[in-house]
Amino acid sequence: MRRIIITLALVLWIVILSLPLLALLLATRGQLQWQRSEFSGDRVWLLSNSKQAGVAWEARRLTAQAPGRACVTTRVSFFVWRGLADGLNAEYCDCYELPAAGPLVATGACVLP
């Protein structure tokens, strides 16, 4: 039991130490992005204009997939420390045709559950 607690504390300590590095990367690049699959990924970017300042997070997830078709739900959340974030958060869904060869073809919005 003691080894498990020590391991968890070590992992937590590494996470805490990595936060300044992630903040520095975000400040220098303006955004951090990682793609899990063709339809799933996350992006964090800095929000800085005359009215608001903060961080925005976009999460794309595969909602439904059928042969030759895929629907992706995108959620965008804003965490602001200057200005108002009322009405900025959004969620939408887009569907795509998956042709055998060539690029994806957008077929329009899908119905959110």
N, CA, C and O atoms as a DFTB+ gen file, in Angstrom:
452 C
 N C O
     1  1       0.825      -1.182       0.000
     2  2       0.000       0.000       0.000
     3  2       0.879       1.260       0.000
     4  3       0.563       2.249      -0.661
     5  1       1.960       1.206       0.735
     6  2       2.852       2.357       0.831
     7  2       3.492       2.664      -0.529
     8  3       3.659       3.834      -0.876
     9  1       3.847       1.648      -1.291
    10  2       4.442       1.854      -2.615
    11  2       3.462       2.533      -3.564
    12  3       3.857       3.376      -4.370
    13  1       2.198       2.172      -3.471
    14  2       1.178       2.787      -4.323
    15  2       1.046       4.272      -3.998
    16  3       0.963       5.100      -4.906
    17  1       1.028       4.610      -2.729
    18  2       0.914       6.015      -2.319
    19  2       2.139       6.803      -2.778
    20  3       2.008       7.925      -3.267
    21  1       3.309       6.229      -2.626
    22  2       4.534       6.909      -3.062
    23  2       4.529       7.086      -4.578
    24  3       4.927       8.143      -5.068
    25  1       4.095       6.092      -5.324
    26  2       4.026       6.190      -6.786
    27  2       3.031       7.262      -7.207
    28  3       3.329       8.057      -8.098
    29  1       1.860       7.300      -6.589
    30  2       0.871       8.323      -6.907
    31  2       1.382       9.724      -6.570
    32  3       1.146      10.667      -7.326
    33  1       2.074       9.865      -5.450
    34  2       2.636      11.157      -5.078
    35  2       3.708      11.590      -6.076
    36  3       3.796      12.771      -6.411
    37  1       4.509      10.666      -6.545
    38  2       5.541      10.973      -7.539
    39  2       4.921      11.413      -8.866
    40  3       5.385      12.371      -9.484
    41  1       3.880      10.714      -9.298
    42  2       3.191      11.094     -10.541
    43  2       2.569      12.481     -10.392
    44  3       2.670      13.302     -11.305
    45  1       1.934      12.751      -9.264
    46  2       1.356      14.070      -9.015
    47  2       2.438      15.146      -9.021
    48  3       2.215      16.231      -9.558
    49  1       3.577      14.875      -8.449
    50  2       4.683      15.833      -8.414
    51  2       5.198      16.125      -9.830
    52  3       5.494      17.275     -10.152
    53  1       5.307      15.107     -10.665
    54  2       5.754      15.297     -12.046
    55  2       4.741      16.151     -12.813
    56  3       5.127      17.023     -13.592
    57  1       3.444      15.901     -12.594
    58  2       2.406      16.708     -13.248
    59  2       2.513      18.165     -12.815
    60  3       2.427      19.065     -13.650
    61  1       2.697      18.403     -11.539
    62  2       2.816      19.769     -11.032
    63  2       4.042      20.453     -11.619
    64  3       3.978      21.632     -11.968
    65  1       5.152      19.742     -11.734
    66  2       6.370      20.331     -12.287
    67  2       6.254      20.594     -13.791
    68  3       6.947      21.468     -14.313
    69  1       5.395      19.858     -14.492
    70  2       5.267      20.056     -15.936
    71  2       4.346      21.222     -16.297
    72  3       4.380      21.685     -17.437
    73  1       3.533      21.706     -15.374
    74  2       2.617      22.810     -15.670
    75  2       3.332      24.090     -16.120
    76  3       2.873      24.708     -17.081
    77  1       4.420      24.521     -15.486
    78  2       5.116      25.707     -16.001
    79  2       5.676      25.510     -17.411
    80  3       5.689      26.454     -18.202
    81  1       6.130      24.325     -17.730
    82  2       6.624      24.050     -19.079
    83  2       5.496      24.168     -20.101
    84  3       5.687      24.751     -21.168
    85  1       4.329      23.623     -19.784
    86  2       3.186      23.737     -20.683
    87  2       2.753      25.193     -20.839
    88  3       2.396      25.616     -21.939
    89  1       2.781      25.960     -19.756
    90  2       2.438      27.387     -19.840
    91  2       3.442      28.137     -20.705
    92  3       3.054      29.012     -21.478
    93  1       4.712      27.813     -20.590
    94  2       5.736      28.456     -21.416
    95  2       5.550      28.097     -22.894
    96  3       5.660      28.967     -23.758
    97  1       5.271      26.837     -23.187
    98  2       5.011      26.429     -24.565
    99  2       3.789      27.146     -25.134
   100  3       3.807      27.580     -26.286
   101  1       2.753      27.271     -24.353
   102  2       1.543      27.959     -24.802
   103  2       1.823      29.436     -25.044
   104  3       1.319      30.011     -26.009
   105  1       2.613      30.051     -24.188
   106  2       2.932      31.468     -24.351
   107  2       3.810      31.720     -25.573
   108  3       3.636      32.735     -26.248
   109  1       4.731      30.839     -25.868
   110  2       5.628      31.064     -26.998
   111  2       4.996      30.678     -28.329
   112  3       5.235      31.346     -29.335
   113  1       4.199      29.619     -28.358
   114  2       3.596      29.153     -29.611
   115  2       2.228      29.779     -29.879
   116  3       1.809      29.880     -31.032
   117  1       1.536      30.193     -28.833
   118  2       0.196      30.736     -28.993
   119  2      -0.884      29.669     -28.956
   120  3      -2.039      29.972     -28.656
   121  1      -0.535      28.437     -29.251
   122  2      -1.487      27.330     -29.173
   123  2      -0.761      26.007     -29.008
   124  3       0.389      25.855     -29.419
   125  1      -1.447      25.061     -28.405
   126  2      -0.980      23.680     -28.302
   127  2      -2.058      22.803     -28.913
   128  3      -3.245      23.002     -28.656
   129  1      -1.651      21.835     -29.720
   130  2      -2.610      21.015     -30.438
   131  2      -2.112      19.582     -30.470
   132  3      -0.926      19.335     -30.687
   133  1      -3.023      18.634     -30.252
   134  2      -2.665      17.235     -30.395
   135  2      -3.839      16.497     -31.020
   136  3      -5.000      16.722     -30.680
   137  1      -3.496      15.614     -31.942
   138  2      -4.461      14.871     -32.742
   139  2      -4.397      13.404     -32.340
   140  3      -3.348      12.774     -32.479
   141  1      -5.498      12.850     -31.846
   142  2      -5.532      11.444     -31.457
   143  2      -5.818      10.536     -32.635
   144  3      -5.252       9.449     -32.750
   145  1      -6.699      10.991     -33.507
   146  2      -7.043      10.228     -34.706
   147  2      -7.494      11.223     -35.764
   148  3      -7.400      12.434     -35.565
   149  1      -7.975      10.720     -36.871
   150  2      -8.388      11.610     -37.957
   151  2      -9.523      12.532     -37.527
   152  3      -9.604      13.664     -38.004
   153  1     -10.396      12.078     -36.643
   154  2     -11.556      12.857     -36.234
   155  2     -11.549      13.258     -34.770
   156  3     -12.534      13.825     -34.297
   157  1     -10.515      12.996     -34.056
   158  2     -10.480      13.279     -32.625
   159  2      -9.206      14.028     -32.276
   160  3      -8.110      13.612     -32.650
   161  1      -9.353      15.137     -31.556
   162  2      -8.183      15.905     -31.159
   163  2      -8.564      17.048     -30.235
   164  3      -9.743      17.321     -30.010
   165  1      -7.553      17.705     -29.709
   166  2      -7.734      18.824     -28.803
   167  2      -6.812      19.964     -29.217
   168  3      -5.752      19.753     -29.806
   169  1      -7.250      21.189     -28.887
   170  2      -6.437      22.363     -29.161
   171  2      -6.688      23.371     -28.054
   172  3      -7.836      23.630     -27.692
   173  1      -5.616      23.939     -27.515
   174  2      -5.678      24.988     -26.505
   175  2      -4.957      26.188     -27.085
   176  3      -3.848      26.056     -27.604
   177  1      -5.580      27.373     -27.003
   178  2      -4.927      28.571     -27.502
   179  2      -5.224      29.750     -26.604
   180  3      -6.178      29.744     -25.827
   181  1      -4.377      30.768     -26.731
   182  2      -4.528      31.978     -25.941
   183  2      -5.543      32.896     -26.597
   184  3      -5.542      33.071     -27.815
   185  1      -6.394      33.469     -25.797
   186  2      -7.383      34.432     -26.249
   187  2      -6.925      35.799     -25.755
   188  3      -6.894      36.058     -24.552
   189  1      -6.573      36.664     -26.689
   190  2      -6.062      37.965     -26.297
   191  2      -6.510      39.003     -27.317
   192  3      -5.988      39.067     -28.430
   193  1      -7.476      39.806     -26.923
   194  2      -7.896      40.938     -27.737
   195  2      -8.231      42.097     -26.801
   196  3      -7.979      42.013     -25.599
   197  1      -8.785      43.154     -27.329
   198  2      -9.024      44.336     -26.509
   199  2     -10.112      44.132     -25.463
   200  3     -10.148      44.855     -24.468
   201  1     -11.008      43.152     -25.670
   202  2     -12.121      42.950     -24.738
   203  2     -11.941      41.770     -23.794
   204  3     -12.454      41.790     -22.675
   205  1     -11.219      40.744     -24.228
   206  2     -11.063      39.546     -23.416
   207  2      -9.623      39.061     -23.409
   208  3      -8.853      39.296     -24.340
   209  1      -9.293      38.378     -22.329
   210  2      -8.014      37.674     -22.228
   211  2      -8.280      36.374     -21.489
   212  3      -8.998      36.349     -20.489
   213  1      -7.695      35.299     -21.989
   214  2      -7.898      34.014     -21.360
   215  2      -7.348      32.890     -22.207
   216  3      -6.453      33.077     -23.032
   217  1      -7.908      31.720     -21.981
   218  2      -7.494      30.514     -22.688
   219  2      -8.750      29.856     -23.247
   220  3      -9.793      29.830     -22.593
   221  1      -8.642      29.332     -24.450
   222  2      -9.751      28.622     -25.075
   223  2      -9.335      27.177     -25.308
   224  3      -8.166      26.882     -25.556
   225  1     -10.319      26.282     -25.223
   226  2     -10.068      24.851     -25.415
   227  2     -11.101      24.305     -26.394
   228  3     -12.304      24.497     -26.212
   229  1     -10.623      23.622     -27.432
   230  2     -11.482      22.986     -28.420
   231  2     -11.255      21.481     -28.354
   232  3     -10.118      21.012     -28.420
   233  1     -12.342      20.730     -28.222
   234  2     -12.269      19.264     -28.181
   235  2     -13.138      18.699     -29.284
   236  3     -14.342      18.953     -29.320
   237  1     -12.539      17.933     -30.186
   238  2     -13.263      17.265     -31.273
   239  2     -13.324      15.774     -30.976
   240  3     -12.308      15.151     -30.666
   241  1     -14.529      15.205     -31.073
   242  2     -14.713      13.782     -30.807
   243  2     -15.597      13.172     -31.890
   244  3     -16.542      13.800     -32.365
   245  1     -15.281      11.963     -32.263
   246  2     -16.090      11.220     -33.221
   247  2     -17.382      10.819     -32.531
   248  3     -17.359      10.073     -31.553
   249  1     -18.519      11.311     -33.036
   250  2     -19.814      11.034     -32.431
   251  2     -20.422       9.768     -32.992
   252  3     -20.886       8.911     -32.240
   253  1     -20.424       9.643     -34.314
   254  2     -21.016       8.474     -34.965
   255  2     -20.252       8.184     -36.240
   256  3     -19.814       9.094     -36.943
   257  1     -20.103       6.924     -36.519
   258  2     -19.435       6.533     -37.748
   259  2     -20.193       5.371     -38.366
   260  3     -20.486       4.373     -37.708
   261  1     -20.501       5.526     -39.636
   262  2     -21.153       4.482     -40.416
   263  2     -20.297       4.272     -41.657
   264  3     -19.431       5.097     -41.948
   265  1     -20.512       3.212     -42.377
   266  2     -19.715       3.012     -43.598
   267  2     -19.854       4.210     -44.545
   268  3     -20.955       4.541     -44.986
   269  1     -18.748       4.838     -44.842
   270  2     -18.734       5.965     -45.760
   271  2     -19.161       7.285     -45.164
   272  3     -19.316       8.255     -45.905
   273  1     -19.362       7.373     -43.840
   274  2     -19.844       8.607     -43.216
   275  2     -19.332       8.694     -41.781
   276  3     -19.238       7.685     -41.081
   277  1     -19.002       9.916     -41.352
   278  2     -18.557      10.143     -39.974
   279  2     -19.098      11.473     -39.490
   280  3     -19.144      12.441     -40.249
   281  1     -19.510      11.528     -38.220
   282  2     -19.986      12.764     -37.604
   283  2     -19.077      13.103     -36.429
   284  3     -18.748      12.245     -35.610
   285  1     -18.679      14.371     -36.365
   286  2     -17.726      14.842     -35.362
   287  2     -18.367      15.960     -34.551
   288  3     -18.857      16.938     -35.116
   289  1     -18.364      15.819     -33.219
   290  2     -18.868      16.857     -32.331
   291  2     -17.691      17.689     -31.837
   292  3     -16.676      17.150     -31.395
   293  1     -17.838      19.004     -31.918
   294  2     -16.797      19.930     -31.476
   295  2     -17.353      20.781     -30.342
   296  3     -18.426      21.371     -30.464
   297  1     -16.611      20.838     -29.233
   298  2     -16.976      21.684     -28.093
   299  2     -15.859      22.697     -27.884
   300  3     -14.682      22.340     -27.830
   301  1     -16.240      23.954     -27.770
   302  2     -15.268      25.027     -27.540
   303  2     -15.629      25.701     -26.223
   304  3     -16.757      26.160     -26.042
   305  1     -14.663      25.760     -25.301
   306  2     -14.866      26.382     -23.996
   307  2     -13.840      27.486     -23.805
   308  3     -12.692      27.364     -24.233
   309  1     -14.261      28.558     -23.161
   310  2     -13.396      29.694     -22.918
   311  2     -13.270      29.925     -21.416
   312  3     -14.262      29.902     -20.688
   313  1     -12.041      30.146     -20.964
   314  2     -11.746      30.484     -19.575
   315  2     -11.096      31.856     -19.595
   316  3      -9.918      31.983     -19.928
   317  1     -11.861      32.888     -19.241
   318  2     -11.356      34.256     -19.350
   319  2     -11.101      34.855     -17.976
   320  3     -11.846      34.611     -17.027
   321  1     -10.041      35.638     -17.885
   322  2      -9.745      36.354     -16.662
   323  2      -9.901      37.855     -16.852
   324  3      -9.834      38.608     -15.880
   325  1     -10.107      38.307     -18.095
   326  2     -10.435      39.707     -18.349
   327  2     -11.574      39.734     -19.361
   328  3     -11.467      39.141     -20.434
   329  1     -12.638      40.406     -19.029
   330  2     -13.788      40.479     -19.908
   331  2     -14.828      39.443     -19.529
   332  3     -14.739      38.810     -18.476
   333  1     -15.813      39.276     -20.394
   334  2     -16.913      38.356     -20.133
   335  2     -16.842      37.164     -21.082
   336  3     -16.451      37.298     -22.241
   337  1     -17.225      35.999     -20.569
   338  2     -17.251      34.787     -21.388
   339  2     -18.671      34.337     -21.654
   340  3     -18.885      33.246     -22.182
   341  1     -19.647      35.161     -21.297
   342  2     -21.043      34.788     -21.486
   343  2     -21.344      34.583     -22.965
   344  3     -21.093      35.470     -23.782
   345  1     -21.870      33.438     -23.304
   346  2     -22.269      33.143     -24.666
   347  2     -21.145      32.753     -25.604
   348  3     -21.388      32.544     -26.792
   349  1     -19.920      32.649     -25.105
   350  2     -18.797      32.276     -25.970
   351  2     -18.688      30.772     -26.169
   352  3     -18.308      30.322     -27.250
   353  1     -19.011      29.988     -25.149
   354  2     -18.896      28.530     -25.260
   355  2     -19.848      28.021     -26.338
   356  3     -20.970      28.510     -26.472
   357  1     -19.392      27.044     -27.098
   358  2     -20.203      26.537     -28.213
   359  2     -20.035      25.032     -28.352
   360  3     -19.033      24.458     -27.926
   361  1     -21.034      24.410     -28.955
   362  2     -20.988      22.988     -29.280
   363  2     -21.713      22.808     -30.607
   364  3     -22.828      23.296     -30.789
   365  1     -21.073      22.107     -31.525
   366  2     -21.688      21.849     -32.818
   367  2     -21.213      20.517     -33.370
   368  3     -20.219      19.952     -32.914
   369  1     -21.939      20.033     -34.353
   370  2     -21.649      18.727     -34.927
   371  2     -21.656      18.837     -36.444
   372  3     -22.556      19.451     -37.017
   373  1     -20.665      18.249     -37.099
   374  2     -20.563      18.228     -38.554
   375  2     -20.404      16.785     -39.017
   376  3     -19.763      15.972     -38.350
   377  1     -20.995      16.481     -40.162
   378  2     -20.872      15.146     -40.746
   379  2     -20.081      15.217     -42.045
   380  3     -20.113      16.226     -42.749
   381  1     -19.375      14.145     -42.352
   382  2     -18.505      14.079     -43.522
   383  2     -18.731      12.775     -44.269
   384  3     -18.958      11.727     -43.664
   385  1     -18.666      12.853     -45.586
   386  2     -18.630      11.662     -46.437
   387  2     -17.186      11.190     -46.487
   388  3     -16.267      12.009     -46.539
   389  1     -16.980       9.905     -46.471
   390  2     -15.642       9.327     -46.510
   391  2     -15.441       8.621     -47.842
   392  3     -15.661       7.414     -47.937
   393  1     -15.027       9.352     -48.872
   394  2     -14.821       8.690     -50.169
   395  2     -13.642       7.736     -50.106
   396  3     -12.753       7.885     -49.268
   397  1     -13.640       6.759     -50.995
   398  2     -12.566       5.765     -51.015
   399  2     -11.221       6.422     -51.297
   400  3     -10.201       6.011     -50.744
   401  1     -11.212       7.417     -52.135
   402  2      -9.979       8.144     -52.448
   403  2     -10.306       9.633     -52.482
   404  3     -11.392      10.030     -52.905
   405  1      -9.381      10.434     -52.042
   406  2      -9.592      11.872     -52.072
   407  2      -9.909      12.440     -50.703
   408  3      -9.947      11.709     -49.714
   409  1     -10.136      13.734     -50.647
   410  2     -10.374      14.397     -49.361
   411  2     -11.788      14.159     -48.841
   412  3     -12.667      13.701     -49.572
   413  1     -11.989      14.480     -47.556
   414  2     -13.310      14.382     -46.930
   415  2     -14.244      15.397     -47.564
   416  3     -13.813      16.465     -48.000
   417  1     -15.518      15.061     -47.613
   418  2     -16.542      15.958     -48.160
   419  2     -17.529      16.259     -47.045
   420  3     -18.164      15.345     -46.518
   421  1     -17.668      17.537     -46.677
   422  2     -18.618      17.934     -45.637
   423  2     -20.036      17.795     -46.169
   424  3     -20.347      18.261     -47.265
   425  1     -20.904      17.142     -45.375
   426  2     -22.301      16.961     -45.789
   427  2     -23.253      17.817     -44.978
   428  3     -24.454      17.818     -45.249
   429  1     -22.753      18.545     -43.992
   430  2     -23.601      19.431     -43.212
   431  2     -23.632      19.076     -41.744
   432  3     -22.906      18.200     -41.274
   433  1     -24.497      19.785     -41.031
   434  2     -24.611      19.613     -39.589
   435  2     -25.393      18.355     -39.266
   436  3     -26.272      17.948     -40.026
   437  1     -25.070      17.740     -38.132
   438  2     -25.803      16.573     -37.674
   439  2     -26.586      16.952     -36.434
   440  3     -26.421      18.053     -35.908
   441  1     -27.421      16.069     -35.968
   442  2     -28.266      16.339     -34.820
   443  2     -27.507      15.924     -33.563
   444  3     -27.028      14.795     -33.457
   445  1     -27.404      16.858     -32.607
   446  2     -26.740      16.531     -31.344
   447  2     -27.702      15.747     -30.452
   448  3     -28.895      16.049     -30.403
   449  1     -27.181      14.737     -29.747
   450  2     -28.058      13.945     -28.868
   451  2     -28.499      14.737     -27.662
   452  3     -29.238      14.224     -26.822
